[in-house]
Amino acid sequence: MTDPLLRHFRMLASYNRLANRRLYDACARLTDGELKRRRPAFFGNIHGTLNHLMVGDRIWLARFSGEEVPSTGLDAILYDGFAELREAREREDARIEEFVAGMDEGFLAGTIRYENNEGRLLEDPVDLLLPHFFNHQTHHRGQVHDMLSGTDVPPPVLDLHRAMRP
């Protein structure tokens, strides 16, 4: 029998992919100017927030894999064009699902030692960091969802129970 936490995180990885697909489908209907228009948000606009999600996901996946994480600013624009950002997002979401599919109970019981972006050395339990990872995604998707409300494009339904329904 599979550990309930493993099943839960696998579901969240699948939800992440589905929610991102819906969000990117909506964002694809915006012009480049609308995507990059200054809005009241941590990362300045829709495009900046989508890039931040990519930065965060790459940092955390590297930490989970025991890799060194090169310090980029959390507001780095990894992809200036929406089409290339979308392609990278799809690859990253597949990578997240693959990583989570390969996790086992031993990994969940472990800790991760890492240096945060402020240069502090930290060690936290994996069963705290994985929920943070998925919560971080949901948090910033919510910001993009809100910013879409200020455009002519209706924000998509991102409710977990609706996105996961066949």
Z-matrix of the N, CA and C atoms (Angstrom, degrees):
N
C 1 1.458
C 2 1.527 1 109.29
N 3 1.308 2 116.75 1 139.71
C 4 1.454 3 122.05 2 -179.29
C 5 1.517 4 110.35 3 -80.51
N 6 1.307 5 115.92 4 138.07
C 7 1.454 6 122.65 5 176.40
C 8 1.535 7 109.33 6 -54.17
N 9 1.347 8 117.83 7 133.61
C 10 1.475 9 119.92 8 -179.62
C 11 1.531 10 113.20 9 -57.71
N 12 1.343 11 117.62 10 -34.69
C 13 1.464 12 119.18 11 177.93
C 14 1.525 13 111.26 12 -66.78
N 15 1.324 14 117.27 13 -38.61
C 16 1.466 15 119.93 14 177.43
C 17 1.524 16 109.85 15 -62.02
N 18 1.323 17 116.89 16 -45.44
C 19 1.473 18 120.26 17 177.95
C 20 1.521 19 110.23 18 -60.08
N 21 1.320 20 116.26 19 -42.01
C 22 1.466 21 121.24 20 -178.96
C 23 1.529 22 110.96 21 -62.46
N 24 1.319 23 117.58 22 -47.78
C 25 1.459 24 120.48 23 -178.83
C 26 1.531 25 111.10 24 -67.82
N 27 1.308 26 117.97 25 -32.72
C 28 1.468 27 120.28 26 176.03
C 29 1.526 28 110.26 27 -66.31
N 30 1.335 29 116.08 28 -38.72
C 31 1.458 30 119.59 29 176.18
C 32 1.527 31 110.27 30 -63.76
N 33 1.332 32 117.51 31 -42.85
C 34 1.463 33 120.69 32 179.68
C 35 1.528 34 111.62 33 -64.68
N 36 1.318 35 117.63 34 -35.79
C 37 1.468 36 120.46 35 177.10
C 38 1.529 37 110.36 36 -65.24
N 39 1.314 38 116.30 37 -40.26
C 40 1.459 39 120.37 38 177.32
C 41 1.527 40 110.55 39 -67.03
N 42 1.324 41 116.24 40 -43.86
C 43 1.465 42 120.45 41 176.93
C 44 1.523 43 111.15 42 -59.83
N 45 1.325 44 117.15 43 -42.07
C 46 1.462 45 121.57 44 178.74
C 47 1.526 46 110.34 45 -54.44
N 48 1.333 47 116.72 46 -47.14
C 49 1.465 48 121.15 47 -179.87
C 50 1.529 49 110.95 48 -63.07
N 51 1.329 50 116.75 49 -46.90
C 52 1.464 51 120.71 50 -178.05
C 53 1.533 52 111.41 51 -65.84
N 54 1.327 53 117.39 52 -43.11
C 55 1.465 54 120.66 53 179.78
C 56 1.519 55 110.71 54 -65.50
N 57 1.329 56 117.36 55 -41.41
C 58 1.459 57 120.02 56 177.62
C 59 1.522 58 110.91 57 -63.22
N 60 1.310 59 117.02 58 -40.22
C 61 1.467 60 119.71 59 179.22
C 62 1.531 61 110.00 60 -60.57
N 63 1.319 62 116.79 61 -45.92
C 64 1.468 63 120.14 62 179.24
C 65 1.529 64 111.34 63 -62.86
N 66 1.311 65 116.08 64 -43.45
C 67 1.463 66 120.33 65 -178.62
C 68 1.526 67 110.82 66 -65.78
N 69 1.320 68 116.83 67 -44.28
C 70 1.464 69 120.44 68 179.56
C 71 1.530 70 111.14 69 -67.46
N 72 1.337 71 117.72 70 -34.20
C 73 1.468 72 119.61 71 175.33
C 74 1.522 73 110.15 72 -59.94
N 75 1.323 74 116.93 73 -43.11
C 76 1.469 75 120.57 74 178.32
C 77 1.530 76 110.60 75 -66.41
N 78 1.324 77 116.66 76 -46.76
C 79 1.468 78 120.61 77 -178.29
C 80 1.525 79 112.30 78 -63.39
N 81 1.320 80 117.03 79 -29.07
C 82 1.469 81 121.14 80 179.95
C 83 1.526 82 111.34 81 -64.56
N 84 1.306 83 117.20 82 -16.76
C 85 1.469 84 120.97 83 179.76
C 86 1.535 85 111.72 84 -84.87
N 87 1.328 86 116.60 85 -5.44
C 88 1.464 87 121.01 86 179.40
C 89 1.526 88 110.76 87 -92.96
N 90 1.307 89 116.25 88 153.90
C 91 1.464 90 120.41 89 172.82
C 92 1.527 91 108.72 90 -75.45
N 93 1.315 92 115.93 91 164.51
C 94 1.463 93 120.76 92 175.86
C 95 1.530 94 109.65 93 -58.71
N 96 1.322 95 116.31 94 -39.90
C 97 1.463 96 120.32 95 178.68
C 98 1.516 97 112.77 96 -61.36
N 99 1.328 98 116.65 97 -40.09
C 100 1.469 99 120.42 98 178.52
C 101 1.526 100 111.03 99 -69.90
N 102 1.326 101 116.64 100 -38.81
C 103 1.468 102 120.08 101 178.73
C 104 1.529 103 111.37 102 -62.51
N 105 1.326 104 115.76 103 -33.88
C 106 1.465 105 120.33 104 -174.43
C 107 1.527 106 112.71 105 -104.96
N 108 1.310 107 117.33 106 5.34
C 109 1.463 108 121.01 107 178.70
C 110 1.522 109 109.96 108 -66.05
N 111 1.320 110 116.57 109 133.71
C 112 1.469 111 122.89 110 -179.20
C 113 1.524 112 109.90 111 -58.81
N 114 1.321 113 115.78 112 129.39
C 115 1.467 114 122.62 113 179.75
C 116 1.523 115 108.23 114 -139.73
N 117 1.322 116 116.54 115 159.31
C 118 1.470 117 118.70 116 178.33
C 119 1.534 118 110.75 117 -74.14
N 120 1.315 119 115.42 118 93.95
C 121 1.468 120 121.78 119 -178.92
C 122 1.519 121 108.21 120 -155.12
N 123 1.328 122 116.52 121 158.32
C 124 1.464 123 121.47 122 -179.82
C 125 1.521 124 111.77 123 -52.80
N 126 1.321 125 116.87 124 -40.42
C 127 1.462 126 120.70 125 -173.19
C 128 1.525 127 112.25 126 -110.98
N 129 1.328 128 116.58 127 22.75
C 130 1.449 129 123.78 128 166.05
C 131 1.510 130 118.53 129 82.47
N 132 1.319 131 116.85 130 -29.32
C 133 1.457 132 119.52 131 -178.53
C 134 1.526 133 109.60 132 -168.20
N 135 1.310 134 115.59 133 178.60
C 136 1.469 135 120.60 134 -178.52
C 137 1.524 136 110.21 135 -63.18
N 138 1.318 137 116.84 136 -48.06
C 139 1.466 138 120.72 137 -177.29
C 140 1.536 139 111.29 138 -61.93
N 141 1.319 140 116.56 139 -42.56
C 142 1.462 141 120.38 140 178.63
C 143 1.519 142 112.20 141 -63.26
N 144 1.328 143 116.44 142 -38.43
C 145 1.464 144 120.60 143 179.88
C 146 1.523 145 110.90 144 -69.33
N 147 1.326 146 117.18 145 -40.54
C 148 1.471 147 119.99 146 176.90
C 149 1.526 148 110.88 147 -64.07
N 150 1.323 149 117.91 148 -37.92
C 151 1.462 150 121.18 149 175.69
C 152 1.526 151 110.65 150 -65.85
N 153 1.334 152 117.29 151 -40.77
C 154 1.465 153 120.06 152 178.55
C 155 1.522 154 110.94 153 -59.57
N 156 1.308 155 116.96 154 -40.79
C 157 1.467 156 119.75 155 177.51
C 158 1.523 157 111.05 156 -59.35
N 159 1.319 158 116.12 157 -39.83
C 160 1.464 159 119.90 158 178.28
C 161 1.529 160 110.26 159 -65.69
N 162 1.319 161 116.94 160 -44.05
C 163 1.468 162 121.04 161 177.94
C 164 1.527 163 109.60 162 -57.86
N 165 1.332 164 116.18 163 -50.87
C 166 1.463 165 120.50 164 -178.62
C 167 1.516 166 113.02 165 -60.21
N 168 1.324 167 116.72 166 -45.27
C 169 1.466 168 120.06 167 -179.85
C 170 1.520 169 111.21 168 -61.81
N 171 1.314 170 116.89 169 -41.06
C 172 1.467 171 119.38 170 -179.87
C 173 1.525 172 111.91 171 -67.82
N 174 1.322 173 116.55 172 -39.17
C 175 1.464 174 120.20 173 177.26
C 176 1.523 175 109.86 174 -60.51
N 177 1.336 176 116.87 175 -50.16
C 178 1.461 177 119.69 176 -175.98
C 179 1.526 178 112.30 177 -68.27
N 180 1.319 179 117.83 178 -40.22
C 181 1.473 180 118.40 179 177.49
C 182 1.515 181 111.49 180 -62.81
N 183 1.321 182 117.09 181 -38.23
C 184 1.463 183 120.00 182 176.75
C 185 1.529 184 109.85 183 -63.40
N 186 1.313 185 116.92 184 -45.94
C 187 1.472 186 119.89 185 178.83
C 188 1.526 187 110.99 186 -60.56
N 189 1.331 188 117.03 187 -44.45
C 190 1.467 189 120.15 188 -179.95
C 191 1.524 190 111.28 189 -62.29
N 192 1.321 191 116.61 190 -30.32
C 193 1.466 192 121.43 191 -178.38
C 194 1.521 193 112.96 192 -89.60
N 195 1.339 194 116.82 193 -1.01
C 196 1.452 195 120.75 194 179.45
C 197 1.517 196 113.78 195 78.14
N 198 1.326 197 117.75 196 18.98
C 199 1.457 198 121.97 197 -179.53
C 200 1.521 199 110.20 198 -90.81
N 201 1.317 200 115.30 199 156.30
C 202 1.465 201 121.01 200 172.09
C 203 1.525 202 107.86 201 -72.21
N 204 1.312 203 115.54 202 140.26
C 205 1.453 204 120.05 203 -179.57
C 206 1.519 205 108.97 204 -109.06
N 207 1.335 206 116.29 205 112.98
C 208 1.466 207 117.40 206 176.32
C 209 1.520 208 109.05 207 -66.74
N 210 1.307 209 116.20 208 137.72
C 211 1.456 210 119.88 209 -176.75
C 212 1.525 211 110.25 210 -78.63
N 213 1.302 212 114.23 211 113.74
C 214 1.466 213 120.25 212 168.24
C 215 1.518 214 104.05 213 -114.19
N 216 1.269 215 117.34 214 155.91
C 217 1.451 216 118.74 215 175.15
C 218 1.513 217 109.95 216 -63.90
N 219 1.305 218 116.15 217 148.27
C 220 1.459 219 119.88 218 178.52
C 221 1.520 220 111.73 219 -65.91
N 222 1.327 221 116.23 220 -16.15
C 223 1.464 222 120.76 221 178.24
C 224 1.532 223 112.31 222 -102.74
N 225 1.323 224 116.64 223 17.47
C 226 1.468 225 120.69 224 -179.52
C 227 1.529 226 110.45 225 -61.81
N 228 1.314 227 115.15 226 140.74
C 229 1.464 228 121.15 227 172.97
C 230 1.526 229 105.97 228 -98.11
N 231 1.321 230 115.20 229 99.29
C 232 1.461 231 121.04 230 -178.76
C 233 1.521 232 111.49 231 -74.67
N 234 1.334 233 115.65 232 -32.33
C 235 1.461 234 121.89 233 -177.51
C 236 1.525 235 108.26 234 -135.97
N 237 1.320 236 116.16 235 115.76
C 238 1.455 237 120.19 236 -179.09
C 239 1.522 238 112.20 237 -76.54
N 240 1.338 239 116.83 238 -30.42
C 241 1.461 240 120.80 239 179.83
C 242 1.521 241 111.45 240 -94.63
N 243 1.324 242 116.08 241 140.05
C 244 1.462 243 120.79 242 -178.53
C 245 1.526 244 111.70 243 -63.77
N 246 1.322 245 117.91 244 -41.68
C 247 1.471 246 120.21 245 -177.48
C 248 1.528 247 111.36 246 -60.68
N 249 1.340 248 116.94 247 -44.07
C 250 1.463 249 118.94 248 179.51
C 251 1.530 250 111.03 249 -70.52
N 252 1.336 251 117.60 250 -34.09
C 253 1.470 252 120.76 251 175.35
C 254 1.521 253 110.15 252 -63.16
N 255 1.324 254 116.52 253 -42.86
C 256 1.461 255 120.46 254 179.86
C 257 1.527 256 111.09 255 -63.14
N 258 1.322 257 117.28 256 -44.48
C 259 1.472 258 120.42 257 177.99
C 260 1.527 259 110.86 258 -60.65
N 261 1.326 260 116.56 259 -42.97
C 262 1.468 261 121.07 260 178.50
C 263 1.525 262 110.76 261 -64.26
N 264 1.323 263 116.75 262 -38.17
C 265 1.473 264 121.62 263 179.05
C 266 1.520 265 110.03 264 -62.34
N 267 1.323 266 116.64 265 -43.83
C 268 1.469 267 119.92 266 179.77
C 269 1.523 268 110.95 267 -63.16
N 270 1.322 269 116.65 268 -41.22
C 271 1.478 270 119.81 269 177.42
C 272 1.528 271 110.63 270 -65.30
N 273 1.330 272 115.99 271 -41.85
C 274 1.473 273 119.85 272 -178.80
C 275 1.524 274 111.18 273 -65.34
N 276 1.328 275 116.40 274 -40.15
C 277 1.466 276 119.48 275 179.02
C 278 1.526 277 111.13 276 -64.50
N 279 1.322 278 117.15 277 -39.19
C 280 1.467 279 120.28 278 175.71
C 281 1.529 280 110.06 279 -63.99
N 282 1.321 281 116.23 280 -39.91
C 283 1.468 282 121.07 281 178.39
C 284 1.531 283 110.95 282 -63.35
N 285 1.319 284 116.97 283 -40.50
C 286 1.465 285 121.46 284 178.13
C 287 1.527 286 109.63 285 -62.78
N 288 1.320 287 116.65 286 -46.55
C 289 1.473 288 119.43 287 -179.95
C 290 1.530 289 111.04 288 -62.91
N 291 1.315 290 116.86 289 -40.81
C 292 1.466 291 120.63 290 178.66
C 293 1.529 292 110.61 291 -64.02
N 294 1.318 293 116.92 292 -43.80
C 295 1.457 294 120.41 293 179.60
C 296 1.525 295 110.89 294 -61.52
N 297 1.323 296 116.69 295 -48.21
C 298 1.463 297 120.64 296 -177.22
C 299 1.531 298 110.48 297 -66.90
N 300 1.321 299 117.77 298 -35.78
C 301 1.470 300 120.74 299 177.86
C 302 1.531 301 111.28 300 -62.60
N 303 1.318 302 116.71 301 -28.73
C 304 1.462 303 120.74 302 -178.62
C 305 1.525 304 114.92 303 -90.10
N 306 1.331 305 117.02 304 -3.36
C 307 1.475 306 119.75 305 -179.79
C 308 1.529 307 110.32 306 -70.70
N 309 1.325 308 115.47 307 154.54
C 310 1.458 309 120.34 308 174.10
C 311 1.526 310 109.73 309 -132.59
N 312 1.318 311 115.72 310 176.53
C 313 1.465 312 120.98 311 -177.30
C 314 1.526 313 111.67 312 -60.09
N 315 1.325 314 117.10 313 -34.43
C 316 1.461 315 120.62 314 179.43
C 317 1.522 316 111.83 315 -62.96
N 318 1.326 317 116.60 316 -40.42
C 319 1.464 318 120.08 317 177.77
C 320 1.526 319 109.90 318 -63.60
N 321 1.331 320 116.65 319 -44.35
C 322 1.466 321 120.40 320 -179.13
C 323 1.521 322 112.42 321 -62.13
N 324 1.318 323 116.82 322 -29.51
C 325 1.467 324 121.09 323 -178.22
C 326 1.531 325 112.15 324 -83.89
N 327 1.323 326 117.52 325 -5.09
C 328 1.452 327 121.11 326 -175.58
C 329 1.514 328 114.17 327 -88.54
N 330 1.320 329 114.08 328 -173.81
C 331 1.462 330 121.90 329 175.69
C 332 1.527 331 108.13 330 -127.14
N 333 1.309 332 114.64 331 161.70
C 334 1.467 333 121.58 332 177.18
C 335 1.520 334 107.28 333 -123.38
N 336 1.320 335 115.00 334 127.50
C 337 1.465 336 121.36 335 175.07
C 338 1.525 337 106.47 336 -101.90
N 339 1.324 338 116.60 337 127.81
C 340 1.461 339 120.21 338 -174.84
C 341 1.521 340 110.33 339 -153.86
N 342 1.321 341 114.12 340 161.13
C 343 1.455 342 121.02 341 174.65
C 344 1.526 343 107.34 342 -103.71
N 345 1.331 344 116.59 343 125.16
C 346 1.460 345 118.79 344 -179.68
C 347 1.524 346 110.51 345 -80.01
N 348 1.326 347 116.54 346 178.16
C 349 1.465 348 120.07 347 -175.93
C 350 1.525 349 113.15 348 -69.64
N 351 1.321 350 117.52 349 -10.54
C 352 1.466 351 121.10 350 175.44
C 353 1.513 352 111.10 351 -93.20
N 354 1.345 353 116.95 352 1.47
C 355 1.456 354 121.06 353 178.99
C 356 1.519 355 114.37 354 86.09
N 357 1.331 356 117.87 355 6.64
C 358 1.468 357 121.29 356 178.19
C 359 1.515 358 110.59 357 -82.99
N 360 1.321 359 116.60 358 136.22
C 361 1.457 360 122.13 359 176.64
C 362 1.525 361 108.02 360 -87.48
N 363 1.314 362 116.32 361 123.70
C 364 1.463 363 121.89 362 -176.28
C 365 1.519 364 110.07 363 -129.54
N 366 1.312 365 115.32 364 158.10
C 367 1.466 366 121.62 365 172.07
C 368 1.519 367 106.95 366 -139.73
N 369 1.329 368 115.48 367 123.09
C 370 1.460 369 121.18 368 -177.29
C 371 1.520 370 109.97 369 -133.69
N 372 1.338 371 116.00 370 154.68
C 373 1.463 372 119.17 371 177.70
C 374 1.531 373 111.12 372 -71.61
N 375 1.315 374 115.36 373 142.03
C 376 1.461 375 121.44 374 179.61
C 377 1.526 376 110.93 375 -58.06
N 378 1.343 377 116.85 376 -38.13
C 379 1.466 378 118.40 377 -178.06
C 380 1.532 379 113.00 378 -71.30
N 381 1.326 380 117.90 379 -3.82
C 382 1.469 381 122.85 380 168.32
C 383 1.532 382 110.15 381 -98.82
N 384 1.318 383 116.73 382 -39.65
C 385 1.467 384 120.73 383 -175.88
C 386 1.526 385 112.89 384 -71.21
N 387 1.325 386 117.78 385 -37.18
C 388 1.469 387 119.18 386 178.73
C 389 1.530 388 112.06 387 -64.48
N 390 1.337 389 119.78 388 -45.16
C 391 1.468 390 118.03 389 174.72
C 392 1.531 391 111.74 390 -60.66
N 393 1.346 392 117.31 391 -37.01
C 394 1.463 393 119.58 392 176.58
C 395 1.526 394 110.35 393 -60.57
N 396 1.315 395 116.72 394 -45.40
C 397 1.462 396 122.93 395 -179.89
C 398 1.531 397 110.86 396 -53.59
N 399 1.336 398 116.16 397 -51.26
C 400 1.464 399 119.29 398 -178.42
C 401 1.531 400 111.88 399 -73.40
N 402 1.320 401 117.59 400 -34.39
C 403 1.465 402 120.30 401 177.55
C 404 1.530 403 110.79 402 -66.08
N 405 1.324 404 116.71 403 -38.33
C 406 1.464 405 121.37 404 178.12
C 407 1.530 406 110.25 405 -59.01
N 408 1.327 407 116.30 406 -43.18
C 409 1.460 408 120.53 407 178.44
C 410 1.529 409 110.62 408 -61.14
N 411 1.323 410 115.85 409 -47.73
C 412 1.465 411 120.67 410 -178.51
C 413 1.522 412 110.91 411 -62.88
N 414 1.315 413 116.70 412 -41.74
C 415 1.461 414 122.19 413 179.87
C 416 1.524 415 111.05 414 -56.72
N 417 1.323 416 116.57 415 -51.34
C 418 1.462 417 119.39 416 -176.21
C 419 1.526 418 112.49 417 -76.96
N 420 1.331 419 118.06 418 -29.90
C 421 1.475 420 118.38 419 171.73
C 422 1.524 421 109.63 420 -61.89
N 423 1.331 422 116.31 421 -36.18
C 424 1.462 423 120.48 422 176.84
C 425 1.520 424 111.40 423 -62.21
N 426 1.319 425 117.05 424 -37.81
C 427 1.461 426 119.89 425 177.49
C 428 1.531 427 110.62 426 -65.29
N 429 1.326 428 117.17 427 -42.96
C 430 1.463 429 120.09 428 177.95
C 431 1.523 430 109.57 429 -63.87
N 432 1.313 431 116.47 430 -41.79
C 433 1.467 432 122.14 431 178.12
C 434 1.532 433 109.44 432 -56.32
N 435 1.321 434 116.30 433 -45.26
C 436 1.467 435 121.04 434 179.00
C 437 1.531 436 110.75 435 -64.66
N 438 1.331 437 116.96 436 -43.35
C 439 1.465 438 119.35 437 179.74
C 440 1.526 439 111.23 438 -63.79
N 441 1.339 440 116.96 439 -34.26
C 442 1.463 441 119.54 440 176.79
C 443 1.530 442 110.94 441 -61.95
N 444 1.326 443 116.49 442 -29.10
C 445 1.471 444 120.11 443 178.67
C 446 1.521 445 111.96 444 -61.00
N 447 1.316 446 117.72 445 -21.99
C 448 1.452 447 122.15 446 178.76
C 449 1.518 448 113.07 447 -92.26
N 450 1.326 449 117.16 448 13.34
C 451 1.462 450 122.02 449 178.54
C 452 1.533 451 108.37 450 -120.99
N 453 1.318 452 115.78 451 -178.36
C 454 1.466 453 120.76 452 176.33
C 455 1.529 454 112.42 453 -82.48
N 456 1.328 455 116.85 454 -5.83
C 457 1.467 456 121.41 455 -178.79
C 458 1.522 457 108.94 456 -94.40
N 459 1.328 458 116.96 457 121.31
C 460 1.467 459 118.34 458 178.84
C 461 1.529 460 111.37 459 -67.77
N 462 1.333 461 116.85 460 136.64
C 463 1.472 462 119.23 461 177.34
C 464 1.533 463 109.96 462 -64.79
N 465 1.321 464 117.37 463 142.67
C 466 1.463 465 120.19 464 -179.49
C 467 1.526 466 111.90 465 -76.66
N 468 1.313 467 115.56 466 160.28
C 469 1.458 468 121.83 467 173.27
C 470 1.528 469 107.35 468 -72.91
N 471 1.320 470 116.39 469 123.45
C 472 1.462 471 121.00 470 -179.48
C 473 1.528 472 112.68 471 -118.97
N 474 1.313 473 117.51 472 8.67
C 475 1.463 474 120.37 473 -179.92
C 476 1.528 475 109.76 474 -56.56
N 477 1.323 476 114.97 475 132.46
C 478 1.469 477 121.26 476 -177.90
C 479 1.515 478 111.47 477 -53.08
N 480 1.323 479 117.57 478 -50.41
C 481 1.459 480 120.48 479 -175.08
C 482 1.525 481 112.59 480 -67.04
N 483 1.327 482 117.00 481 -22.75
C 484 1.465 483 119.44 482 177.09
C 485 1.522 484 111.51 483 -87.06
N 486 1.327 485 116.36 484 -39.07
C 487 1.471 486 119.93 485 -179.84
C 488 1.529 487 111.38 486 -66.34
N 489 1.323 488 116.86 487 -32.94
C 490 1.459 489 120.61 488 -175.71
C 491 1.526 490 112.93 489 -86.62
N 492 1.308 491 116.74 490 -8.57
C 493 1.469 492 120.97 491 -179.70
C 494 1.527 493 109.06 492 -73.83
N 495 1.322 494 117.86 493 131.86
C 496 1.486 495 119.98 494 179.78
C 497 1.518 496 112.59 495 -64.29
